[in-house]
Amino acid sequence: MANGTIAFDTLTTSDSVNTGTEKSIDTSYLLNGSAKTHNRFNFDGNTVTGSFNQSSVSDIGTGEYQATYTNNMSNANYTIMMSVGLDDGTENDYVYAVGTRRSVLPTTSTVNVQSSQESGNGSGGADADLVMHSILGDLA
Amino acid sequence: MTIKTPKFQGTHLWDRLCWAKENLEGKQSDYRIVWEDPDKPEECSKVTVPDPNWMACALQGGILPPVEVYWLLAEDEAKPDFKKHTRGYLLHNTKPVEAMTEEQAIEYLIMKDIPQRVWRNYDKANKPRLVICKKDQLPSTREWRNAWKIDENVVNLEEVA
């Protein structure tokens, strides 16, 4: 496969199929709006099952991991999106909570993610099969 | 078929990772790094899992910066007046490291992602605090996960509680 570069500042479409109104978007908007890292971790399997721009995941304890990035973020004021789910063969309604670890702020190279059976009651972490996060922000 | 890494020095590291994602097969390592923080002896053992895409980059060579670059950035971030990185170019402009074996990559990962207080002089501590093992040497269930500790009788890097 040949590798090449297409340099452009603005992407424009006539949008003739839908509205017929021309629309444009800055390339920098696309770059800034794309996820800079993502991770999908399975506690039971102790395995990363999907990822980009991270070097490792450390299993810190029940329901908690620390992800470390390969390309640091520029600063620690970035946005983290998370999700958690179970794949335990049971179909009744049951939703876990997930968030950044209390009092462990993200750094430019790491984020600590904790999943729990209940949010806000100090019940401690709980392992889940599908714990996921992605990050938006500026790269170093 | 072996694919050749482009000359990446000076290319943004994130762009290199995009190239790797497109061209390299992820490598799920069987190695796990089990460690304990000497500053937090009451805490359980941590288990570091190498990322498969990162491992593929390490094995390929010519993509990842030297680990010392990460130390410099960590020093910058530890300063009290830190706002944002101003030496991110070190990630992109420093000559990338050559291809590593999986074992060398694990050593690099220890020095990159585990606190220095854990691995510096790890072999001189009065109890083991860093062990490299295979995934199947970990406990088979996560029951009592928060009580996991490295067996004090571990005598080499192939044995773990």
Boltz contact constraints between the chains, C-beta under 6 A:
constraints:
  - contact:
      token1: [A, 48]
      token2: [B, 49]
      max_distance: 6.0
  - contact:
      token1: [A, 48]
      token2: [B, 51]
      max_distance: 6.0
  - contact:
      token1: [A, 48]
      token2: [B, 52]
      max_distance: 6.0
  - contact:
      token1: [A, 51]
      token2: [B, 51]
      max_distance: 6.0
  - contact:
      token1: [A, 51]
      token2: [B, 53]
      max_distance: 6.0
  - contact:
      token1: [A, 53]
      token2: [B, 17]
      max_distance: 6.0
  - contact:
      token1: [A, 54]
      token2: [B, 51]
      max_distance: 6.0
  - contact:
      token1: [A, 55]
      token2: [B, 51]
      max_distance: 6.0
  - contact:
      token1: [A, 55]
      token2: [B, 54]
      max_distance: 6.0
  - contact:
      token1: [A, 55]
      token2: [B, 113]
      max_distance: 6.0
  - contact:
      token1: [A, 56]
      token2: [B, 48]
      max_distance: 6.0
  - contact:
      token1: [A, 56]
      token2: [B, 50]
      max_distance: 6.0
  - contact:
      token1: [A, 56]
      token2: [B, 51]
      max_distance: 6.0
  - contact:
      token1: [A, 56]
      token2: [B, 109]
      max_distance: 6.0
  - contact:
      token1: [A, 56]
      token2: [B, 113]
      max_distance: 6.0
  - contact:
      token1: [A, 57]
      token2: [B, 49]
      max_distance: 6.0
  - contact:
      token1: [A, 58]
      token2: [B, 46]
      max_distance: 6.0
  - contact:
      token1: [A, 58]
      token2: [B, 48]
      max_distance: 6.0
  - contact:
      token1: [A, 59]
      token2: [B, 47]
      max_distance: 6.0
  - contact:
      token1: [A, 60]
      token2: [B, 46]
      max_distance: 6.0
  - contact:
      token1: [A, 61]
      token2: [B, 44]
      max_distance: 6.0
  - contact:
      token1: [A, 61]
      token2: [B, 146]
      max_distance: 6.0
  - contact:
      token1: [A, 62]
      token2: [B, 145]
      max_distance: 6.0
  - contact:
      token1: [A, 62]
      token2: [B, 146]
      max_distance: 6.0
  - contact:
      token1: [A, 68]
      token2: [B, 113]
      max_distance: 6.0
  - contact:
      token1: [A, 70]
      token2: [B, 54]
      max_distance: 6.0
  - contact:
      token1: [A, 71]
      token2: [B, 13]
      max_distance: 6.0
  - contact:
      token1: [A, 71]
      token2: [B, 14]
      max_distance: 6.0
  - contact:
      token1: [A, 72]
      token2: [B, 73]
      max_distance: 6.0
  - contact:
      token1: [A, 74]
      token2: [B, 84]
      max_distance: 6.0
  - contact:
      token1: [A, 74]
      token2: [B, 85]
      max_distance: 6.0
  - contact:
      token1: [A, 75]
      token2: [B, 84]
      max_distance: 6.0
  - contact:
      token1: [A, 108]
      token2: [B, 77]
      max_distance: 6.0
  - contact:
      token1: [A, 127]
      token2: [B, 142]
      max_distance: 6.0
  - contact:
      token1: [A, 139]
      token2: [B, 14]
      max_distance: 6.0
  - contact:
      token1: [A, 140]
      token2: [B, 85]
      max_distance: 6.0
  - contact:
      token1: [A, 140]
      token2: [B, 88]
      max_distance: 6.0
